[in-house]
Amino acid sequence: MKAKVDEQLKNLSKTLCELRENTLKEDGKSFTQRDVADMLGITYQSYQAYERGVSCPSLQNFLKLAEIYDVSLDYLVGKKDY
């Protein structure tokens, strides 16, 4: 069971990193981890832990992340392509 959870966190962290790097701000630059943390209302270190696969976002932050990146919750957790 722990191995499955670890694999899911690894996949989530990869997805979050890819989405952040591929989402452009108005100035044409990718979002930084600090940008996303600010939008979520959390510390930079907390968001960084999501991308490192050390912690998992709360349901509220999952919803905000889906909105920020314009993807479904299923996509964030690796259930669907979009």
Gaussian input, Z-matrix of N, CA and C with variables (Angstrom, degrees):
# hf/3-21g

backbone

0 1
 N
 C     1     B1
 C     2     B2     1     A1
 N     3     B3     2     A2     1     D1
 C     4     B4     3     A3     2     D2
 C     5     B5     4     A4     3     D3
 N     6     B6     5     A5     4     D4
 C     7     B7     6     A6     5     D5
 C     8     B8     7     A7     6     D6
 N     9     B9     8     A8     7     D7
 C    10    B10     9     A9     8     D8
 C    11    B11    10    A10     9     D9
 N    12    B12    11    A11    10    D10
 C    13    B13    12    A12    11    D11
 C    14    B14    13    A13    12    D12
 N    15    B15    14    A14    13    D13
 C    16    B16    15    A15    14    D14
 C    17    B17    16    A16    15    D15
 N    18    B18    17    A17    16    D16
 C    19    B19    18    A18    17    D17
 C    20    B20    19    A19    18    D18
 N    21    B21    20    A20    19    D19
 C    22    B22    21    A21    20    D20
 C    23    B23    22    A22    21    D21
 N    24    B24    23    A23    22    D22
 C    25    B25    24    A24    23    D23
 C    26    B26    25    A25    24    D24
 N    27    B27    26    A26    25    D25
 C    28    B28    27    A27    26    D26
 C    29    B29    28    A28    27    D27
 N    30    B30    29    A29    28    D28
 C    31    B31    30    A30    29    D29
 C    32    B32    31    A31    30    D30
 N    33    B33    32    A32    31    D31
 C    34    B34    33    A33    32    D32
 C    35    B35    34    A34    33    D33
 N    36    B36    35    A35    34    D34
 C    37    B37    36    A36    35    D35
 C    38    B38    37    A37    36    D36
 N    39    B39    38    A38    37    D37
 C    40    B40    39    A39    38    D38
 C    41    B41    40    A40    39    D39
 N    42    B42    41    A41    40    D40
 C    43    B43    42    A42    41    D41
 C    44    B44    43    A43    42    D42
 N    45    B45    44    A44    43    D43
 C    46    B46    45    A45    44    D44
 C    47    B47    46    A46    45    D45
 N    48    B48    47    A47    46    D46
 C    49    B49    48    A48    47    D47
 C    50    B50    49    A49    48    D48
 N    51    B51    50    A50    49    D49
 C    52    B52    51    A51    50    D50
 C    53    B53    52    A52    51    D51
 N    54    B54    53    A53    52    D52
 C    55    B55    54    A54    53    D53
 C    56    B56    55    A55    54    D54
 N    57    B57    56    A56    55    D55
 C    58    B58    57    A57    56    D56
 C    59    B59    58    A58    57    D57
 N    60    B60    59    A59    58    D58
 C    61    B61    60    A60    59    D59
 C    62    B62    61    A61    60    D60
 N    63    B63    62    A62    61    D61
 C    64    B64    63    A63    62    D62
 C    65    B65    64    A64    63    D63
 N    66    B66    65    A65    64    D64
 C    67    B67    66    A66    65    D65
 C    68    B68    67    A67    66    D66
 N    69    B69    68    A68    67    D67
 C    70    B70    69    A69    68    D68
 C    71    B71    70    A70    69    D69
 N    72    B72    71    A71    70    D70
 C    73    B73    72    A72    71    D71
 C    74    B74    73    A73    72    D72
 N    75    B75    74    A74    73    D73
 C    76    B76    75    A75    74    D74
 C    77    B77    76    A76    75    D75
 N    78    B78    77    A77    76    D76
 C    79    B79    78    A78    77    D77
 C    80    B80    79    A79    78    D78
 N    81    B81    80    A80    79    D79
 C    82    B82    81    A81    80    D80
 C    83    B83    82    A82    81    D81
 N    84    B84    83    A83    82    D82
 C    85    B85    84    A84    83    D83
 C    86    B86    85    A85    84    D84
 N    87    B87    86    A86    85    D85
 C    88    B88    87    A87    86    D86
 C    89    B89    88    A88    87    D87
 N    90    B90    89    A89    88    D88
 C    91    B91    90    A90    89    D89
 C    92    B92    91    A91    90    D90
 N    93    B93    92    A92    91    D91
 C    94    B94    93    A93    92    D92
 C    95    B95    94    A94    93    D93
 N    96    B96    95    A95    94    D94
 C    97    B97    96    A96    95    D95
 C    98    B98    97    A97    96    D96
 N    99    B99    98    A98    97    D97
 C   100   B100    99    A99    98    D98
 C   101   B101   100   A100    99    D99
 N   102   B102   101   A101   100   D100
 C   103   B103   102   A102   101   D101
 C   104   B104   103   A103   102   D102
 N   105   B105   104   A104   103   D103
 C   106   B106   105   A105   104   D104
 C   107   B107   106   A106   105   D105
 N   108   B108   107   A107   106   D106
 C   109   B109   108   A108   107   D107
 C   110   B110   109   A109   108   D108
 N   111   B111   110   A110   109   D109
 C   112   B112   111   A111   110   D110
 C   113   B113   112   A112   111   D111
 N   114   B114   113   A113   112   D112
 C   115   B115   114   A114   113   D113
 C   116   B116   115   A115   114   D114
 N   117   B117   116   A116   115   D115
 C   118   B118   117   A117   116   D116
 C   119   B119   118   A118   117   D117
 N   120   B120   119   A119   118   D118
 C   121   B121   120   A120   119   D119
 C   122   B122   121   A121   120   D120
 N   123   B123   122   A122   121   D121
 C   124   B124   123   A123   122   D122
 C   125   B125   124   A124   123   D123
 N   126   B126   125   A125   124   D124
 C   127   B127   126   A126   125   D125
 C   128   B128   127   A127   126   D126
 N   129   B129   128   A128   127   D127
 C   130   B130   129   A129   128   D128
 C   131   B131   130   A130   129   D129
 N   132   B132   131   A131   130   D130
 C   133   B133   132   A132   131   D131
 C   134   B134   133   A133   132   D132
 N   135   B135   134   A134   133   D133
 C   136   B136   135   A135   134   D134
 C   137   B137   136   A136   135   D135
 N   138   B138   137   A137   136   D136
 C   139   B139   138   A138   137   D137
 C   140   B140   139   A139   138   D138
 N   141   B141   140   A140   139   D139
 C   142   B142   141   A141   140   D140
 C   143   B143   142   A142   141   D141
 N   144   B144   143   A143   142   D142
 C   145   B145   144   A144   143   D143
 C   146   B146   145   A145   144   D144
 N   147   B147   146   A146   145   D145
 C   148   B148   147   A147   146   D146
 C   149   B149   148   A148   147   D147
 N   150   B150   149   A149   148   D148
 C   151   B151   150   A150   149   D149
 C   152   B152   151   A151   150   D150
 N   153   B153   152   A152   151   D151
 C   154   B154   153   A153   152   D152
 C   155   B155   154   A154   153   D153
 N   156   B156   155   A155   154   D154
 C   157   B157   156   A156   155   D155
 C   158   B158   157   A157   156   D156
 N   159   B159   158   A158   157   D157
 C   160   B160   159   A159   158   D158
 C   161   B161   160   A160   159   D159
 N   162   B162   161   A161   160   D160
 C   163   B163   162   A162   161   D161
 C   164   B164   163   A163   162   D162
 N   165   B165   164   A164   163   D163
 C   166   B166   165   A165   164   D164
 C   167   B167   166   A166   165   D165
 N   168   B168   167   A167   166   D166
 C   169   B169   168   A168   167   D167
 C   170   B170   169   A169   168   D168
 N   171   B171   170   A170   169   D169
 C   172   B172   171   A171   170   D170
 C   173   B173   172   A172   171   D171
 N   174   B174   173   A173   172   D172
 C   175   B175   174   A174   173   D173
 C   176   B176   175   A175   174   D174
 N   177   B177   176   A176   175   D175
 C   178   B178   177   A177   176   D176
 C   179   B179   178   A178   177   D177
 N   180   B180   179   A179   178   D178
 C   181   B181   180   A180   179   D179
 C   182   B182   181   A181   180   D180
 N   183   B183   182   A182   181   D181
 C   184   B184   183   A183   182   D182
 C   185   B185   184   A184   183   D183
 N   186   B186   185   A185   184   D184
 C   187   B187   186   A186   185   D185
 C   188   B188   187   A187   186   D186
 N   189   B189   188   A188   187   D187
 C   190   B190   189   A189   188   D188
 C   191   B191   190   A190   189   D189
 N   192   B192   191   A191   190   D190
 C   193   B193   192   A192   191   D191
 C   194   B194   193   A193   192   D192
 N   195   B195   194   A194   193   D193
 C   196   B196   195   A195   194   D194
 C   197   B197   196   A196   195   D195
 N   198   B198   197   A197   196   D196
 C   199   B199   198   A198   197   D197
 C   200   B200   199   A199   198   D198
 N   201   B201   200   A200   199   D199
 C   202   B202   201   A201   200   D200
 C   203   B203   202   A202   201   D201
 N   204   B204   203   A203   202   D202
 C   205   B205   204   A204   203   D203
 C   206   B206   205   A205   204   D204
 N   207   B207   206   A206   205   D205
 C   208   B208   207   A207   206   D206
 C   209   B209   208   A208   207   D207
 N   210   B210   209   A209   208   D208
 C   211   B211   210   A210   209   D209
 C   212   B212   211   A211   210   D210
 N   213   B213   212   A212   211   D211
 C   214   B214   213   A213   212   D212
 C   215   B215   214   A214   213   D213
 N   216   B216   215   A215   214   D214
 C   217   B217   216   A216   215   D215
 C   218   B218   217   A217   216   D216
 N   219   B219   218   A218   217   D217
 C   220   B220   219   A219   218   D218
 C   221   B221   220   A220   219   D219
 N   222   B222   221   A221   220   D220
 C   223   B223   222   A222   221   D221
 C   224   B224   223   A223   222   D222
 N   225   B225   224   A224   223   D223
 C   226   B226   225   A225   224   D224
 C   227   B227   226   A226   225   D225
 N   228   B228   227   A227   226   D226
 C   229   B229   228   A228   227   D227
 C   230   B230   229   A229   228   D228
 N   231   B231   230   A230   229   D229
 C   232   B232   231   A231   230   D230
 C   233   B233   232   A232   231   D231
 N   234   B234   233   A233   232   D232
 C   235   B235   234   A234   233   D233
 C   236   B236   235   A235   234   D234
 N   237   B237   236   A236   235   D235
 C   238   B238   237   A237   236   D236
 C   239   B239   238   A238   237   D237
 N   240   B240   239   A239   238   D238
 C   241   B241   240   A240   239   D239
 C   242   B242   241   A241   240   D240
 N   243   B243   242   A242   241   D241
 C   244   B244   243   A243   242   D242
 C   245   B245   244   A244   243   D243

   B1=1.4592
   B2=1.5305
   B3=1.3428
   B4=1.4616
   B5=1.5242
   B6=1.3244
   B7=1.4637
   B8=1.5269
   B9=1.3349
   B10=1.4660
   B11=1.5220
   B12=1.3166
   B13=1.4678
   B14=1.5228
   B15=1.3189
   B16=1.4664
   B17=1.5235
   B18=1.3293
   B19=1.4676
   B20=1.5240
   B21=1.3347
   B22=1.4590
   B23=1.5274
   B24=1.3425
   B25=1.4702
   B26=1.5194
   B27=1.3231
   B28=1.4692
   B29=1.5270
   B30=1.3338
   B31=1.4671
   B32=1.5220
   B33=1.3328
   B34=1.4614
   B35=1.5157
   B36=1.3149
   B37=1.4646
   B38=1.5288
   B39=1.3158
   B40=1.4695
   B41=1.5291
   B42=1.3313
   B43=1.4693
   B44=1.5212
   B45=1.3404
   B46=1.4663
   B47=1.5204
   B48=1.3045
   B49=1.4663
   B50=1.5332
   B51=1.3306
   B52=1.4654
   B53=1.5269
   B54=1.3253
   B55=1.4635
   B56=1.5214
   B57=1.3277
   B58=1.4720
   B59=1.5254
   B60=1.3158
   B61=1.4612
   B62=1.5292
   B63=1.3316
   B64=1.4656
   B65=1.5219
   B66=1.3166
   B67=1.4573
   B68=1.5228
   B69=1.3069
   B70=1.4588
   B71=1.5256
   B72=1.3248
   B73=1.4569
   B74=1.5285
   B75=1.3016
   B76=1.4671
   B77=1.5228
   B78=1.3391
   B79=1.4622
   B80=1.5261
   B81=1.3470
   B82=1.4548
   B83=1.5140
   B84=1.3110
   B85=1.4645
   B86=1.5162
   B87=1.3243
   B88=1.4637
   B89=1.5170
   B90=1.3264
   B91=1.4506
   B92=1.5278
   B93=1.3022
   B94=1.4587
   B95=1.5270
   B96=1.3149
   B97=1.4628
   B98=1.5263
   B99=1.3046
   B100=1.4655
   B101=1.5289
   B102=1.3369
   B103=1.4694
   B104=1.5277
   B105=1.3222
   B106=1.4615
   B107=1.5264
   B108=1.3282
   B109=1.4675
   B110=1.5272
   B111=1.3194
   B112=1.4657
   B113=1.5285
   B114=1.3300
   B115=1.4608
   B116=1.5297
   B117=1.3265
   B118=1.4609
   B119=1.5261
   B120=1.3310
   B121=1.4564
   B122=1.5196
   B123=1.3359
   B124=1.4624
   B125=1.5198
   B126=1.3104
   B127=1.4619
   B128=1.5239
   B129=1.3014
   B130=1.4624
   B131=1.5282
   B132=1.3267
   B133=1.4664
   B134=1.5249
   B135=1.3304
   B136=1.4710
   B137=1.5224
   B138=1.3281
   B139=1.4620
   B140=1.5256
   B141=1.3039
   B142=1.4589
   B143=1.5385
   B144=1.3231
   B145=1.4676
   B146=1.5299
   B147=1.3373
   B148=1.4617
   B149=1.5220
   B150=1.3339
   B151=1.4669
   B152=1.5245
   B153=1.3038
   B154=1.4725
   B155=1.5247
   B156=1.3252
   B157=1.4563
   B158=1.5101
   B159=1.3375
   B160=1.4524
   B161=1.5254
   B162=1.3311
   B163=1.4594
   B164=1.5173
   B165=1.3104
   B166=1.4560
   B167=1.5319
   B168=1.3273
   B169=1.4611
   B170=1.5343
   B171=1.3115
   B172=1.4650
   B173=1.5211
   B174=1.3161
   B175=1.4629
   B176=1.5258
   B177=1.3219
   B178=1.4628
   B179=1.5254
   B180=1.3323
   B181=1.4629
   B182=1.5234
   B183=1.3386
   B184=1.4614
   B185=1.5279
   B186=1.3293
   B187=1.4684
   B188=1.5274
   B189=1.3261
   B190=1.4696
   B191=1.5264
   B192=1.3353
   B193=1.4654
   B194=1.5290
   B195=1.3224
   B196=1.4654
   B197=1.5217
   B198=1.3197
   B199=1.4678
   B200=1.5263
   B201=1.3092
   B202=1.4685
   B203=1.5250
   B204=1.3362
   B205=1.4638
   B206=1.5297
   B207=1.3368
   B208=1.4642
   B209=1.5232
   B210=1.3355
   B211=1.4646
   B212=1.5270
   B213=1.3149
   B214=1.4617
   B215=1.5269
   B216=1.3100
   B217=1.4678
   B218=1.5149
   B219=1.3226
   B220=1.4615
   B221=1.5265
   B222=1.3178
   B223=1.4663
   B224=1.5285
   B225=1.3297
   B226=1.4649
   B227=1.5179
   B228=1.3154
   B229=1.4630
   B230=1.5238
   B231=1.3294
   B232=1.4624
   B233=1.5099
   B234=1.3264
   B235=1.4679
   B236=1.5271
   B237=1.3351
   B238=1.4580
   B239=1.5169
   B240=1.3445
   B241=1.4543
   B242=1.5186
   B243=1.3370
   B244=1.4580
   B245=1.4966
   A1=111.00
   A2=116.41
   A3=120.04
   A4=111.04
   A5=117.39
   A6=120.76
   A7=110.83
   A8=116.11
   A9=119.67
   A10=110.46
   A11=117.29
   A12=121.49
   A13=109.82
   A14=117.39
   A15=121.14
   A16=111.18
   A17=116.39
   A18=120.70
   A19=110.92
   A20=117.13
   A21=120.75
   A22=111.42
   A23=117.16
   A24=120.36
   A25=110.67
   A26=116.82
   A27=120.84
   A28=109.92
   A29=116.56
   A30=120.21
   A31=111.21
   A32=116.74
   A33=120.33
   A34=110.47
   A35=117.15
   A36=119.80
   A37=110.84
   A38=116.57
   A39=120.87
   A40=110.20
   A41=116.14
   A42=120.94
   A43=111.30
   A44=116.97
   A45=120.26
   A46=111.52
   A47=116.55
   A48=120.42
   A49=110.34
   A50=116.66
   A51=120.20
   A52=111.62
   A53=116.34
   A54=119.19
   A55=111.13
   A56=116.25
   A57=120.09
   A58=110.52
   A59=116.96
   A60=120.63
   A61=112.52
   A62=116.73
   A63=120.77
   A64=113.75
   A65=117.57
   A66=121.37
   A67=108.30
   A68=115.35
   A69=119.58
   A70=111.86
   A71=114.08
   A72=120.84
   A73=108.30
   A74=115.80
   A75=120.43
   A76=112.61
   A77=117.03
   A78=120.07
   A79=113.09
   A80=117.00
   A81=121.00
   A82=114.60
   A83=117.57
   A84=121.53
   A85=110.03
   A86=115.94
   A87=121.10
   A88=110.28
   A89=115.24
   A90=120.16
   A91=110.04
   A92=116.06
   A93=121.01
   A94=107.85
   A95=116.28
   A96=119.80
   A97=109.97
   A98=116.91
   A99=120.91
   A100=110.82
   A101=117.58
   A102=120.81
   A103=110.50
   A104=116.10
   A105=120.25
   A106=110.20
   A107=116.91
   A108=120.32
   A109=110.31
   A110=116.95
   A111=120.98
   A112=110.94
   A113=117.71
   A114=121.00
   A115=111.59
   A116=116.34
   A117=121.06
   A118=112.46
   A119=115.96
   A120=119.87
   A121=112.89
   A122=115.44
   A123=121.19
   A124=109.06
   A125=116.25
   A126=119.61
   A127=110.40
   A128=114.26
   A129=121.27
   A130=110.03
   A131=116.71
   A132=121.36
   A133=111.73
   A134=116.33
   A135=119.61
   A136=110.75
   A137=116.67
   A138=118.64
   A139=110.32
   A140=116.72
   A141=120.58
   A142=110.13
   A143=117.17
   A144=121.14
   A145=111.13
   A146=118.02
   A147=120.56
   A148=109.97
   A149=116.08
   A150=119.90
   A151=112.59
   A152=117.34
   A153=120.65
   A154=111.40
   A155=117.37
   A156=120.86
   A157=113.38
   A158=116.63
   A159=122.02
   A160=111.04
   A161=117.08
   A162=120.88
   A163=109.37
   A164=114.07
   A165=121.81
   A166=108.93
   A167=117.86
   A168=119.87
   A169=111.73
   A170=115.44
   A171=121.04
   A172=107.85
   A173=116.35
   A174=119.86
   A175=110.19
   A176=116.90
   A177=120.96
   A178=110.57
   A179=117.13
   A180=119.70
   A181=112.07
   A182=118.07
   A183=119.92
   A184=109.70
   A185=115.68
   A186=119.97
   A187=111.39
   A188=116.66
   A189=120.66
   A190=110.83
   A191=117.16
   A192=120.44
   A193=110.72
   A194=116.96
   A195=120.16
   A196=110.78
   A197=115.87
   A198=120.25
   A199=111.18
   A200=117.18
   A201=121.28
   A202=110.93
   A203=116.11
   A204=120.63
   A205=113.24
   A206=116.67
   A207=122.23
   A208=112.02
   A209=114.78
   A210=122.30
   A211=108.24
   A212=115.95
   A213=120.20
   A214=110.38
   A215=115.42
   A216=119.77
   A217=110.17
   A218=117.23
   A219=120.64
   A220=111.00
   A221=116.13
   A222=119.56
   A223=110.66
   A224=116.64
   A225=119.71
   A226=112.04
   A227=116.73
   A228=119.38
   A229=112.77
   A230=116.32
   A231=120.36
   A232=115.69
   A233=117.88
   A234=120.85
   A235=112.68
   A236=117.84
   A237=121.98
   A238=109.75
   A239=115.00
   A240=120.51
   A241=112.98
   A242=119.23
   A243=121.41
   A244=111.22
   D1=-45.44
   D2=179.97
   D3=-61.21
   D4=-37.98
   D5=179.60
   D6=-62.84
   D7=-38.32
   D8=179.46
   D9=-67.17
   D10=-42.35
   D11=178.25
   D12=-63.38
   D13=-43.43
   D14=178.20
   D15=-60.32
   D16=-40.97
   D17=179.01
   D18=-66.39
   D19=-39.81
   D20=178.45
   D21=-65.11
   D22=-40.62
   D23=177.00
   D24=-64.72
   D25=-38.60
   D26=178.55
   D27=-63.32
   D28=-43.63
   D29=179.06
   D30=-65.83
   D31=-41.41
   D32=177.81
   D33=-61.78
   D34=-44.40
   D35=-178.15
   D36=-62.63
   D37=-40.40
   D38=178.50
   D39=-64.31
   D40=-44.44
   D41=179.84
   D42=-61.75
   D43=-45.95
   D44=179.99
   D45=-61.89
   D46=-42.27
   D47=179.99
   D48=-63.66
   D49=-46.21
   D50=-179.91
   D51=-63.17
   D52=-43.23
   D53=179.23
   D54=-62.21
   D55=-45.13
   D56=-179.00
   D57=-61.73
   D58=-45.39
   D59=-177.07
   D60=-69.47
   D61=-24.16
   D62=-177.78
   D63=-100.54
   D64=0.39
   D65=177.40
   D66=-100.89
   D67=124.88
   D68=-174.87
   D69=-100.18
   D70=142.18
   D71=173.62
   D72=-81.03
   D73=177.19
   D74=-179.92
   D75=-59.14
   D76=-29.80
   D77=-179.60
   D78=-82.80
   D79=3.10
   D80=178.13
   D81=86.85
   D82=-1.06
   D83=178.25
   D84=-95.21
   D85=153.59
   D86=177.63
   D87=-69.25
   D88=154.46
   D89=173.25
   D90=-63.75
   D91=145.61
   D92=171.28
   D93=-94.59
   D94=166.98
   D95=175.69
   D96=-61.03
   D97=-37.06
   D98=178.89
   D99=-64.94
   D100=-39.97
   D101=177.55
   D102=-57.46
   D103=-48.23
   D104=-177.48
   D105=-67.47
   D106=-41.65
   D107=177.89
   D108=-58.11
   D109=-43.30
   D110=179.15
   D111=-62.35
   D112=-41.22
   D113=179.04
   D114=-65.71
   D115=-31.42
   D116=178.91
   D117=-83.72
   D118=-16.21
   D119=-177.26
   D120=75.19
   D121=32.07
   D122=178.36
   D123=-124.99
   D124=172.02
   D125=178.78
   D126=-74.48
   D127=157.29
   D128=175.64
   D129=-57.03
   D130=-41.78
   D131=-178.32
   D132=-64.33
   D133=-36.19
   D134=178.23
   D135=-65.80
   D136=-43.79
   D137=178.54
   D138=-67.36
   D139=-40.33
   D140=178.92
   D141=-58.00
   D142=-37.15
   D143=178.30
   D144=-64.30
   D145=-32.84
   D146=174.85
   D147=-62.02
   D148=-47.76
   D149=-177.02
   D150=-71.90
   D151=-21.81
   D152=176.77
   D153=-87.09
   D154=-8.24
   D155=-179.97
   D156=77.20
   D157=21.39
   D158=-178.68
   D159=-89.44
   D160=-31.46
   D161=178.33
   D162=-140.96
   D163=166.01
   D164=-175.79
   D165=-115.71
   D166=139.20
   D167=178.61
   D168=-63.38
   D169=152.66
   D170=171.70
   D171=-68.25
   D172=165.82
   D173=177.73
   D174=-58.70
   D175=-41.56
   D176=178.80
   D177=-59.01
   D178=-42.92
   D179=-179.75
   D180=-73.94
   D181=-30.81
   D182=172.40
   D183=-59.05
   D184=-45.51
   D185=179.74
   D186=-62.11
   D187=-42.61
   D188=178.87
   D189=-65.28
   D190=-41.06
   D191=179.49
   D192=-62.91
   D193=-42.38
   D194=177.73
   D195=-60.42
   D196=-38.22
   D197=178.44
   D198=-70.19
   D199=-45.77
   D200=180.00
   D201=-57.10
   D202=-45.33
   D203=-174.99
   D204=-94.42
   D205=-0.40
   D206=179.31
   D207=54.24
   D208=50.35
   D209=176.49
   D210=-131.01
   D211=167.22
   D212=178.05
   D213=-83.33
   D214=162.21
   D215=173.54
   D216=-62.94
   D217=-36.75
   D218=177.21
   D219=-58.26
   D220=-40.77
   D221=178.47
   D222=-63.41
   D223=-44.37
   D224=-178.99
   D225=-59.15
   D226=-36.02
   D227=-177.26
   D228=-96.41
   D229=8.35
   D230=172.97
   D231=82.75
   D232=19.44
   D233=-178.57
   D234=-88.78
   D235=-27.14
   D236=-178.08
   D237=-142.15
   D238=166.03
   D239=179.87
   D240=-76.27
   D241=-22.96
   D242=-178.40
   D243=-137.38

